[in-house]
């Protein structure tokens, strides 16, 4: 489960409390208000939260004045006051919050009402954490083997695979690279049960020197199906067309297979996947492919597998 790095509570918080979880880094999450009300953090006009990592580093060494757990970053605004709280603990302790994003602890808060006091913590505007996306993707690669690396919408990315020198000429298109060993799971409509989703495990293999695209249909309570073809569009057409026909016969919302791209369903055109694929060794040799991002030194991968075992190869 997702857990806030500040208050250590699992899942999204109350809208008028810690609020929703925001992604800080790989497997790292923080509640919106836990981050926003940290002393070091400020918000730009575009809604980006700056210095969240700085606040988190301080919080790892700071205990809350109420619960005595680490992660406290909401400091009292009175000079030389040592009181520091988690955001939720500060509310429970009846601290006083102000519209200029400052807070006073119970000992120093104003006795009477104040026009600048904030009574609601609900945040409906767009707020996100400013971070270096390239470094984040690099850290994903460096983590090594995992059950899954990341999820983007209905795609769960597992492994990028490799491209060997003899594969460069044929294992790509203008819009995507086809690394052998690539694995991802697409969550999509079932081709056997109406109005139900299932998992489609997408992999890329090599067959007689050409890429082979394999989709394994994994649906609870039913036997797995396996489809394979020479292109991502061809293999997904064998799934999409029956789904579209079944939905049409059931008078459900129609699908239009001609507008669904096989490379997109495989996840090969997802920008995070593209960044990783374009960092594979030797991809500069893919002459027909149009690079979007180019290789990045932060994402250097190990040397390609040498199939001959010879040091001179």
Protein Blocks (a to p, Z undefined) as FASTA:
>chain_A
ZZdfklopgcjddfklnopaddfbghiacdfklmmmpmklccdfkopaehklmmmmmmmm
pccfklopghiabdcfbghiabdcdfklmmmnopacdfkopacdfklmcfbdcfkbcfbf
cdfbdcdddddfklmmmmmmmnopafbfbdehjaccfbebjadfklmmmnccfkbccdeh
iacddddddfkbghiacddddddddeehiacdddddddehiacdddddfbfklmmmmmmm
mmmmmmmmnopacddfklpcfklmnopmgmklmmmmmmpghklmmmkbccfkbpafklcc
cddddfkopakZZ
